[in-house]
Amino acid sequence: MRLKFVLTKESKMANYPKIKGIFVWISLFLAIALGGYPPKADWKHIPIFDGPRLSLDSLLAIEISAATKYAQKPSETPASITIITAEEIKRFGYQTLEDVFKSIRGFYVTNDRNYTYLGVRGFGRPSDYNDRILLLINGHTTNENVYGGALLGTEFGLDLEAIERIEIVRGPTSALYGTGAMFAVVNVITKEGKNINGLKLANGFGSYGNLSLASAYGKELTNDLDIFISGKLANIKGQDLYFPEYDSVNGGIARGLDWDKYGGILARMSYKSFELTGIFTSRKKGIPTGAFGVVFNAESTWSLDERSFIELKSTHRLGIKSNIILRGYFNWYHYKGAYPYEVLSFDESFGNWFGLEVSSVFDWSANNRCQIGTEYQYNPRADYRLWDIDTIYFDQNFPSHLISFYLTDEYQLLSNLGFNLGIRQDNYLIQAKPQYVFSPRGAIIYNPWHRTTLKLLYGQAFRIPNVYEANYSDPLFGHKRNPNLQPEKIETYEVNWEQRVTNEIFGVLSVYKYQMRDLIDMTLDEKDSLTQFQNIGRVLAFGLETELRVLLRNGKKFYCSYAWQGARDWLPDSSKRLSNSPEHIAKCGVIWQVGPVYLAPEIQYETERRTVYDTKTQPYLLTNLTISTLQLFNHWQALLSVRNLFDTEYELPGGFEHQMPAIKQNGRNFIAKLEVKF
């Protein structure tokens, strides 16, 4: 249920693999992998990587578009950037975006066994549906128009093998993207047909009855026509879970309710200056936690999320100094949940929206590049419905219009000193009520030495109240609407130092401060004793992030990062550390080749988090290990990934919809995959 309020021993599984069993499987995997390759004496003839070899020079030269909407090297962008490559996704065994974000500096995740939530720089409101970040696929925003949320776990649905790279842009970027771009923009760039050049089939199995099938076909048919199609289906039976808060019901054990069925299809086609992208994803998930006060251990507790979009994009050169980009799109979203109370209740949302964006990038001179753009978006359907077999409690639609204008200017004052300015005006018309939001951004980019880049960054961003927050009302639950909600605002200052230490080592250090105001939280109106969403929250945060990346010429890679996050309430009567906000996060990982086999261990540590019930979780240290192979027998590749290798017990905070302050996470589990290419 999407309600954000409530009025009302995980057992050790017998089939959990023990350490001894895990190493038996690893030994067997290595024996099979090495059996398909020459003796060790001939390993020197084995290629370092059976794909595009990416050196540090190549990584730092990748041109990304998420930070400015046109191609730039990371050192030139007005933001702190991280790029995750297809090789890292494969070698570290990432299966979902949740796995990816666990490795990113300054990012952390929460999983309440229904959805995955992302925290950035100390801010991660439990159950916020990721409405303060933007998730893009090939530059197209996928956040839906009812709750404003982005899907990051299995609910993302697509096969990560279809991803060429992930561009992560930190900080406020509403000056380009409008609402929701408060903490980060994540741009998932999918592969093209020429990256595959054939057909791939993959089969996976793992812990908790995890079974998956995936396929991909790609081909550059002519010099102008490129086609790529990817699909995935997965079914996870899940595990029986113990919650001591429900000891009086079935001994506190939720049996057979942690299941997960998901899948998706992606198609991408390009022809000359045109590019067509379309996706469809679906995920249906059992909810074992008794969330929202439902009958515990009832079979009919689940949520369904589906979404799709199709976008046509065209880029045309206007001489040698300018171009024009046209983009038209249509999106569709569907959510439904089943919740057993005394009678079975349902809630459901549908959303669809379409739009057109026109932008142009042009060079005024050799040292001055400008971009101007406008976007129109119409939301004919953004509805919410709540009912049971006897009564319809709420059923309304809230259409809206958006017209926006944005302008950026990149000026190179000296050969080593540049400025970047951006502004955007968003004009909303929601239920015949206009609302205007202005968002600026600025950066000074200075290169004092050849291998050093210093960025001084400033930006403002906002989040418009979503349909549910502004309009939902229900006398039965004692809740009333608030049509006078104002946008949330954030203002960020950041200093970012990027250093090329050697030809193989790159480091980054970021120091930031942000303040948020008019945060939308639920409170009790003393006048009528009804709950209501109001602009009452304020946050002040300081933080530091640092990372070191090593890419050796022999293909070995290493990363390590540390983040200190000091995010607190900024209210007259409270300066508590924010809930779900770890103060310290440290991560490291290695990709190491041994003949035809890659070993990729990762370690992730974080300190305690405060829960919404003002308790604390325990610090934890997780170790993951992934073993993968080069191509065996000319066609086959294999992978074995063990998450939480040492079976660490840990919990993460949930929202107010849960009785338990923190929710136990998975113990040791594995996924094995076999892939064949034709």
Residue, then its C-alpha position, 0 to 999 in steps of 0.5 A: m500500500r502506498l499509504k505513508f502512515v499507519l493507524t493501526k527469528e528470521s530462522k536460520m534456513a536449513n538449506y543455507p549454504k555453510i562456509k564449507g559448502i560455499f568453498v566446495w562450490i567455488s572449487l568446483f566452479l574453478a575446476i570447470a572453468l580452468g578445464g576449458y582453457p590451456p595449462k598454466a604455462d600457456w596462460k600468457h596467451i589468454p587475453i586480458f579481457d574478452g571485450p573492449r579494454l578500458s584503461l584509466d585514460s579511456l575511462l576518464a575520456i568517456e563522454i557522458s551527457a547526464a550532467t549537461k544533456y550534451a556530451q562532456k568528459p567527466s572532468e568538464t562537467p559541473a558536478s561530481i561524477t561516477i561511471i560504472t562500466a559494463e565490465e564492472i557490472k559483470r565482474f562484480g556480479y551485480q544483478t540489480l541497481e540496488d547492488v550497483f548503488k551499494s558500491i557507490r561512494g556516498f550512496y546507501v540502500t534500504n530494503d523493506r522486503n517490498y521496495t528498494y530505497l536509495g539514500v544519498r549524502g545522509f538523506g534517505r527518508p524511509s518509504d519515500y519511493n525514491d522521489r528525490i532522485l531521477l532515474l534515466i534510461n538513455g536520457h529519458t526520465t522514468n520516475e512516474n507521475v503519481y508518487g514521483g518514484a524511481l524503481l531500483g531493485t528487482e522492480f527495475g525489471l531490466d537485465l543489467e547485462a543490457i547496460e553499457r554504463i551507468e552515469i551518476v551525477r551528484g547534487p541538485t540538477s533541477a536547472l536541467y531536469g526540473t522536479g525530483a533532481m535534488f540529490a542525484v541523477v542516474n542515467v542508465i545507458t543501454k548497449e547498442g547492437k554493435n556491442i553484442n553482434g549476435l545472440k546471447l542466452a543466459n540461465g541463472f539459479g541461486s538461493y531462495g529458489n531464484l531462477s532466471l532466463a535472459s536473452a539479448y540480440g544485437k546487430e549493426l545491420t548496415n552502417d546506419l541501422d543498429i538494433f538491440i533487444s534484451g529481455k529477462l524473466a525471473n522468479i524467486k520463491g523467497q524464504d520464511l521469515y521470523f519477526p518477533e513483533y508478531d510472536s502471537v501469530n504463527g509464532g512470528i513466522a511469515r511463510g511463503l510470502d517473500w516471493d518475487k516475480y519480475g521481468g522486462i524487455l528493452a528495445r533500442m534502434s538507431y538509424k542515421s540521426f534517429e533513435l527509438t527506445g522502448i521498455f516494459t517492466s513488471r514486478k509482483k512481490g509478496i509482502p511478508t512484513g505485515a506492513f500497514g497493519v494488515v493481517f500477519n502471515a496472510e497469503s493475499t498481501w502483495s504489490l504490483d508495479e508495471r511501467s513502460f515508455i517509448e521515445l523517439k529522439s532525433t539529432h540534427r546538425l545545423g552547420i559545424k557550430s550547432n545542433i538541434i535535438l527533438r524528443g517525443y515520448f509517451n509513458w505508462y505506469h500502473y501500481k496495484g496492492a492487495y492488503p488483507y484487513e478484516v476484509l481484503s482491501f486494494d489500492e491502485s494507481f494509473g499514470n500516463w503522460f506524454g511530452l515533447e522537448v526541443s533543445s539546441v547546443f551552439d557555440w557562440s565562439a571558440n570558448n563559449r558554448c550555450q544550450i537552450g531548451t523547452e519542454y512540454q508535458y501533459n499528464p492526462r492520467a494520474d489517479y489513485r483508488l482505494w477500495d474493498i469489496d464493500t466500499i470505495y474510499f477514494d477514486q480521483n484523477f489529477p491531470s496536469h500540464l508542465i511547460s519548462f524553459y532552460l538555458t545553460d552557458e559554458y564559458q572558458l575564460l582561460s585555458n585552465l579556467g571555465f564557468n558553467l551557469g544554468i537556469r530553468q523555469d518550470n510552470y505547472l498547471i495542476q487542477a487549474k492552479p498555476q505554480y512556478v519554480f525557478s532553479p539556478r546552478g553554477a560552477i567554476i572549473y579550474n585546472p591549476w595543474h595538468r592532472t588536477t581539476l578543482k570544481l566549485l559547485y552551487g545549485q538549487a533544486f526542488r520537488i513538487p508535491n506528488v499527487y498522493e501527498a497533495n490530494y489524498s483524503d480518507p475520513l476512515f483513516g482520519h486523513k485530509r488533503n492539503p492542496n496548499l502544499q509548496p515544493e520542497k527546496i534544497e540548496t547545495y554548496e560543494v568543493n570537488w577536487e579530482q586528481r590524476v595521481t599517476n597514469e593508473i591511479f585517480g582520486v577524488l575528494s568532495v566536501y559539501k553542505y546542503q540545506m533543505r526547507d519545506l520538506i513534506d512530512m505528515t503531521l497531526d492537525e490539532k484543530d481537527s485531530l486529522t493527519q495531513f501532509q505539511n511543509i514542516g521539515r528542515v535539514l542541514a547537512f555537512g559531509l565529505e566523500t573521497e575515493l581512489r580508483v586504480l586501473l592497471r594496464n594488465g586489467k586489474k582494478f581496485y576501488c576504495s571510498y569513504a564517506w562521512q555524512g552529518a545530516r540533521d534536523w534543522l528545527p527550533d526544537s530538534s537537531k537530531r541526526l536524520s533517521n536512516s542516515p549512517e554517519h560513516i560508510a566505507k567500501c572497497g573492491v578488486i577485480w583480479q584476473v587469474g588466467p581465464v578466471y576473474l576474482a572480484p571481492e567487495i567489502q562494504y561497511e557502515t555505522e548504525r542508522r537511527t530508525v523512525y522509532d528512535t532506536k538504532t541498528q547495529p554497524y555491519l561489515l559485508t563481504n561479497l565474492t564473485i568469480s567469473t570467466l572469460q569465454l570458454f570453448n569459444h561460446w560460454q561464460a560462467l559466473l558465481s556470485v556469493r553475497n554476504l559471504f560470511d553470513t553477517e546478521y544485520e538490519l535496516p530501518g523501515g518506515f512507520e508502516h512497519q511494526m518493527p523498527a528495523i527489518k532483517q536483511n538476507g544472510r549468505n546467498f548466491i547466484a550462478k549464471l551460465e551464458v552462451k553466445f552465438 
